[in-house]
Amino acid sequence: DGVTLTEKWADGVSTFHGFHSRGFPNCFIVSIVQSGFSVNFPHMLDEQAKHLGYLLGRAAVDGLTLIEAEQEAEDAWVQTIVEMAQFNVKFLEACTPGYYNNEGRPAERSVRNGSYGGGSPGFIRLLEQWRAEGSLAGLETD
């Protein structure tokens, strides 16, 4: 479409499980944004690598040449991130106003750009269950 990720994400990140963004097929993102976060960052990188290894393995076995987030799945994941961030939003609103909480008014963009609110064990379980289900739900493949 000629749209860059910067343009698409001007109002905040939009992904499916933090790895895929609609309109960018076969682009696999590894970060803490809309993904799992752990103080042991190498551990989370390992979990993300396992997940991407699974996807690439499935692509090789199934002869897939395209993996891309379905729009509905991406929208639902963004909604999950925003809903799970509400506890953190309330915390930031209660803090002394300053740079890190946008003077006591956390911006919607920063809420969307947050990590998965269920903690790293919850995110890892979510990915494990998704892989075990096996249908690649939420992804368009070809």
One Martini backbone bead per residue (centre of mass of N, CA, C, O) as a GRO file, in nm:
protein
  142
    1ASP     BB    1   0.049   0.067  -0.006
    2GLY     BB    2   0.298   0.267   0.097
    3VAL     BB    3   0.299   0.224   0.401
    4THR     BB    4   0.437   0.293   0.691
    5LEU     BB    5   0.483   0.223   1.015
    6THR     BB    6   0.488   0.515   1.107
    7GLU     BB    7   0.214   0.584   0.984
    8LYS     BB    8   0.039   0.360   1.109
    9TRP     BB    9   0.165   0.442   1.417
   10ALA     BB   10   0.092   0.746   1.492
   11ASP     BB   11  -0.139   0.648   1.728
   12GLY     BB   12  -0.014   0.364   1.749
   13VAL     BB   13   0.023   0.054   1.796
   14SER     BB   14  -0.045  -0.237   1.564
   15THR     BB   15  -0.110  -0.576   1.660
   16PHE     BB   16  -0.031  -0.930   1.673
   17HIS     BB   17   0.122  -1.025   1.957
   18GLY     BB   18   0.365  -0.814   1.858
   19PHE     BB   19   0.456  -0.940   1.554
   20HIS     BB   20   0.207  -0.827   1.375
   21SER     BB   21   0.122  -0.616   1.081
   22ARG     BB   22  -0.096  -0.499   0.892
   23GLY     BB   23   0.064  -0.469   0.566
   24PHE     BB   24   0.324  -0.668   0.677
   25PRO     BB   25   0.433  -0.915   0.536
   26ASN     BB   26   0.678  -1.107   0.683
   27CYS     BB   27   0.681  -0.932   0.948
   28PHE     BB   28   0.889  -0.964   1.238
   29ILE     BB   29   0.840  -0.865   1.568
   30VAL     BB   30   1.081  -0.762   1.827
   31SER     BB   31   0.940  -0.678   2.145
   32ILE     BB   32   0.750  -0.505   2.410
   33VAL     BB   33   0.529  -0.428   2.220
   34GLN     BB   34   0.245  -0.596   2.261
   35SER     BB   35   0.403  -0.780   2.459
   36GLY     BB   36   0.625  -0.921   2.640
   37PHE     BB   37   0.749  -0.868   2.982
   38SER     BB   38   1.080  -0.864   3.134
   39VAL     BB   39   1.350  -0.831   3.340
   40ASN     BB   40   1.432  -1.085   3.162
   41PHE     BB   41   1.489  -1.026   2.849
   42PRO     BB   42   1.621  -1.285   2.729
   43HIS     BB   43   1.381  -1.465   2.793
   44MET     BB   44   1.178  -1.321   2.603
   45LEU     BB   45   1.341  -1.361   2.349
   46ASP     BB   46   1.322  -1.668   2.359
   47GLU     BB   47   1.012  -1.686   2.340
   48GLN     BB   48   0.992  -1.535   2.070
   49ALA     BB   49   1.173  -1.730   1.910
   50LYS     BB   50   0.995  -1.978   1.945
   51HIS     BB   51   0.751  -1.862   1.800
   52LEU     BB   52   0.889  -1.797   1.530
   53GLY     BB   53   0.989  -2.084   1.481
   54TYR     BB   54   0.713  -2.205   1.454
   55LEU     BB   55   0.615  -2.035   1.214
   56LEU     BB   56   0.849  -2.112   1.018
   57GLY     BB   57   0.800  -2.414   1.033
   58ARG     BB   58   0.512  -2.408   0.923
   59ALA     BB   59   0.584  -2.278   0.656
   60ALA     BB   60   0.765  -2.507   0.556
   61VAL     BB   61   0.564  -2.748   0.583
   62ASP     BB   62   0.305  -2.583   0.440
   63GLY     BB   63   0.407  -2.377   0.212
   64LEU     BB   64   0.445  -2.086   0.310
   65THR     BB   65   0.461  -1.725   0.188
   66LEU     BB   66   0.237  -1.609   0.399
   67ILE     BB   67   0.233  -1.379   0.686
   68GLU     BB   68  -0.062  -1.226   0.838
   69ALA     BB   69  -0.259  -1.018   0.985
   70GLU     BB   70  -0.566  -0.992   1.083
   71GLN     BB   71  -0.760  -0.729   1.142
   72GLU     BB   72  -0.938  -0.843   1.372
   73ALA     BB   73  -0.702  -0.948   1.548
   74GLU     BB   74  -0.558  -0.682   1.583
   75ASP     BB   75  -0.789  -0.524   1.713
   76ALA     BB   76  -0.828  -0.718   1.955
   77TRP     BB   77  -0.540  -0.688   2.070
   78VAL     BB   78  -0.545  -0.388   2.123
   79GLN     BB   79  -0.783  -0.404   2.319
   80THR     BB   80  -0.640  -0.581   2.523
   81ILE     BB   81  -0.412  -0.387   2.591
   82VAL     BB   82  -0.589  -0.150   2.686
   83GLU     BB   83  -0.750  -0.299   2.907
   84MET     BB   84  -0.489  -0.405   3.068
   85ALA     BB   85  -0.384  -0.094   3.122
   86GLN     BB   86  -0.576   0.041   3.337
   87PHE     BB   87  -0.416   0.003   3.596
   88ASN     BB   88  -0.171   0.173   3.502
   89VAL     BB   89  -0.325   0.432   3.449
   90LYS     BB   90  -0.417   0.481   3.739
   91PHE     BB   91  -0.134   0.500   3.851
   92LEU     BB   92  -0.031   0.739   3.672
   93GLU     BB   93  -0.254   0.941   3.765
   94ALA     BB   94  -0.155   0.928   4.080
   95CYS     BB   95   0.093   1.049   4.015
   96THR     BB   96   0.323   1.261   3.982
   97PRO     BB   97   0.359   1.492   3.774
   98GLY     BB   98   0.520   1.416   3.450
   99TYR     BB   99   0.689   1.285   3.194
  100TYR     BB  100   0.599   0.969   3.232
  101ASN     BB  101   0.268   1.080   3.265
  102ASN     BB  102   0.181   1.335   3.117
  103GLU     BB  103   0.101   1.509   3.365
  104GLY     BB  104  -0.127   1.279   3.460
  105ARG     BB  105  -0.189   1.201   3.132
  106PRO     BB  106  -0.215   0.935   2.980
  107ALA     BB  107  -0.165   0.840   2.672
  108GLU     BB  108  -0.307   0.648   2.436
  109ARG     BB  109  -0.044   0.574   2.294
  110SER     BB  110   0.098   0.454   2.548
  111VAL     BB  111  -0.109   0.234   2.594
  112ARG     BB  112  -0.074   0.091   2.314
  113ASN     BB  113   0.257   0.066   2.373
  114GLY     BB  114   0.231  -0.156   2.555
  115SER     BB  115   0.230  -0.425   2.735
  116TYR     BB  116   0.132  -0.708   2.847
  117GLY     BB  117  -0.085  -0.720   3.138
  118GLY     BB  118  -0.030  -1.046   3.229
  119GLY     BB  119   0.247  -1.094   3.200
  120SER     BB  120   0.485  -1.317   3.115
  121PRO     BB  121   0.341  -1.585   3.187
  122GLY     BB  122   0.079  -1.515   3.033
  123PHE     BB  123   0.205  -1.478   2.753
  124ILE     BB  124   0.332  -1.754   2.725
  125ARG     BB  125   0.069  -1.915   2.753
  126LEU     BB  126  -0.076  -1.791   2.515
  127LEU     BB  127   0.126  -1.894   2.300
  128GLU     BB  128   0.111  -2.195   2.369
  129GLN     BB  129  -0.194  -2.223   2.312
  130TRP     BB  130  -0.188  -2.125   2.023
  131ARG     BB  131   0.001  -2.347   1.918
  132ALA     BB  132  -0.166  -2.596   2.015
  133GLU     BB  133  -0.414  -2.538   1.837
  134GLY     BB  134  -0.283  -2.488   1.517
  135SER     BB  135  -0.450  -2.264   1.313
  136LEU     BB  136  -0.345  -1.965   1.304
  137ALA     BB  137  -0.505  -1.768   1.451
  138GLY     BB  138  -0.512  -1.438   1.299
  139LEU     BB  139  -0.391  -1.551   1.031
  140GLU     BB  140  -0.273  -1.494   0.715
  141THR     BB  141  -0.237  -1.742   0.460
  142ASP     BB  142  -0.029  -1.884   0.154
   0.00000   0.00000   0.00000
